[in-house]
Amino acid sequence: MDKWAKKQKEFYDYDFKTIAPPVVEENIRDFHFKKIVSILEQNKISLGMDAFALELGYGRGQMMKKMQKHFNHCKVRGFDISEKNIQFAKKEGLDAHVADAETVSINDKFDLIYGTSILHHLSDLPNFFNKISENLKKCGILLFGGEGLFYEFLYIILHKIRKYWEIEKGMLNISETCIKEYLSQEFEEIKIYRHGNAFAYSSRKLGNLWNALGLSKVPSINDIYIYAKKK
């Protein structure tokens, strides 16, 4: 595990709870879950009998649990860099494992590989997407969330202050144009969706205010979702 990955592990094992305590993370995961289901439905993707999905960066496993319940015939596996997180996921009986998403070796093929707000933690996006392609079945779906540019700027400042900049450097690699270019070799139907800002929806009241003020329509401060189908 390289220095970057060790910093990420340290942050999510011990310090993430100071930014996103359980109730906040639960709301954020619920926000992401609803958006992922919405995008799959818009693209007429169903996860029926024998479907196999992989979640990268599962946190405490809240969304894995929701996905398995919603797609009740789908098996979901998860990888997360935090050893502390796996304790929560294992208590729920989830197929959860500790691994670095960038370096883990996966032998299985999946119908869906998804994750939320992990792209800014990755040092080599082209290589990451190539690995994802290798582990997707033909016509399998890639679905990943990223964060808005202005919000990323605030995140950079926050982590500079907290001295965790190393775990966020990957956000400098995120560009919608570049992401489409990275994916174009192995994927088709590449789409970018905007669905609000996850941290705004970490509070129900703040999320409602965000909607009422029309902020969910402002591109630079809202999260993106990247959808693509393997050729």
N, C-alpha and C positions, 0 to 999 in steps of 0.2 A: 504494500500500500504506500503510495507516494505521499509527499508532504501535504499536497492539496487535499487528498482524500482523508488523511489523518485529521486535518483541521475541520473538515466537514463532519467527520465522525464525532470529534470532540464537541463541536457546536450542538449537534442534534442529540448527543447523549446527555449533555449537561446544561446548555444555555438556551436552547430554543424555547423552553417553557417560560422563560422570562419575557419573551416577545409574544408567544402564542400559548397561553395556558390552555388546559384541556377544553374548557367551554368555548374558547375562541377557535381552537383548531377544529372542534366538532362542527361549528357553523361554517368554517371555511371548506371543510371536506364535503359538507352537505351541499354547499354552493357548487363546488366542482362536480360532484356526482350528478346533480340535476343538469348541468351544462353538457356533460359527457353523454348522458342518456338522450338529451335533446338533439345533439349533433348526430348520434347514431340513428335516431328515429328519422331525422331529416334526410338522411342518406339511405333510408330503408335497410339498415343493417340490423339483423336479428341474431341473437346469440342463443341458439336452440340446443337441442340434445347433443351432447358430446363436444360442445364448443369449449375452447380452452383459452383463457385470457391471462395476461401477465401485467401486473401493476408494478411500476418502478417508482420507488420513493413512497411507500405506503403509510409512513408515519406510524400511528398506533393501530392501523388496520381498519379505521372507520369506513373508508370507502370500499375496501375489499368486501367487507361484510354487507354493505348496501348493494354492491354489484351482484353478489351471489344471491341475495334475497330477491332482487328485481329480476335478474335473469336466472330463474331457479333451476335451470338445467345446465348452467354454465359453471365450469370449474375455474377458480381464480387462484393464481399463485402470485406471491409478492416478494420483491427484493428491496431492502432498505439498508442504508449504511450504518444505522444506529443499532447497537446491541440492546440498548435500553428499550427501544420501540418494540423489538421482537417479543419482549416479555408481555406487553399488552396484547399483541396480536395472537400469541400462542394461547393466552387465556381464553380467547374467543374461538379457539380451535381452527384457526386459519392456517393455510399452507404458506407460512411466512419464513423468510430466510434473510440472514445478514450477508450483504454483498454490495460492492461498489458497482453501480450501473455501468460505468465505463469499462471495467476490466473483467466483469464476471463472465465465465464461460457457461453458455447455456446450450444444452443438447436438444431440447424439445422445440417443436414448432407450434406457434400460436395463431389463433384466429384474430386476436386483438392484443396489441401491446399499447398500453396507455400510461400516462403519468401527468402530474400537475405541478407546475412551478419547479421543475427540476432542470430545465434547459440552462438556466443561468449558473448552475453548478458544474457544468461540463466544460472540459478544457478543449475538446476536439469534436465538434458537432458532426463534421463529415464522417469521421470514423464511427461515431456513435450511431448515426443513421444507417451506415453500412451494416453494422452489427445487427441492428433491428431488422433490417431486410432479410438477413440470413436466418433469423429466427421466426419469421412470419411465413405462414402457408401462402400459397398462390391466392391472390385476392384478399389476403389478410389486411387488417386495418391498423394503421399507426395513428394515434391520437394523443397529442401532447400539448399541455398548457405552458404558456410563457407570460411574461409580464410587460405592461406598457412602458414605453420609453421614459416618460416623465417619472413614473413610479420607480423605475429602475434607478434613475438618478437619485431619488430620495433614499433608496435602499443602499446605494453606494455610500452616501454620506453617513447613514446610520452605521454601516459595518466598518467604515473607516474609523469612526469614533469608538466602536466596540472592538476594533482590532481583529475583525474577522473578514477583512477584505479578500483574503485568499480563497474563501469558499464561494465568493460571488463573481470572481473575475470572468467566468464564462459568459456573463451577460454581455460582455463587449463583443462576443462572437455572434450575437443574435441580430439578424436582419431578415425581414420577411423575404426580401429578394434573394438573399443568399440561401435561406432555408429551402426555397423552391428550387434553387439551382442544385443544392445538395441532393434533394429528393428526386429530381427529374430522371436520373439514370435508372432507378429501380422502381419508381412509383408513378402512378397516374391519379387523375382526379384530385390533384393537390389543391386544398382549399384552406383559407385563413378565416377564422371566425373571431368576432369580438363579443364578449359576453359579460361586461362589467368588471369590477375590480374586486378580487377575492377578499382583500383585507377590509374593503368598505362593507362587505357583506358578513364580516366576522361578528358584527352586531346587527340584529334584526332591524332595530330602529335606524341605525346609520344606513343600512342597505335600502330601506324604504325612502329615506331622505335623498340618497344618491339617485334613486329612480325619479323621485318627485322633481328634483332639480335638473333632470335631463343629463346628468353627468355620465350615465351609462352609454351615451352616444358619442362621447369625446374620445377619439382613437388613442391619443397619447397617454391617457391615464387609465386605460382599461386593458385587461388581460387579453391575450390572443390564444386561440386554439388552432393547432395545426392538424389537419386531417389529410390522410393520403391512403391510397389503396395500392398494394403491391401488384406489380404487373404479372 
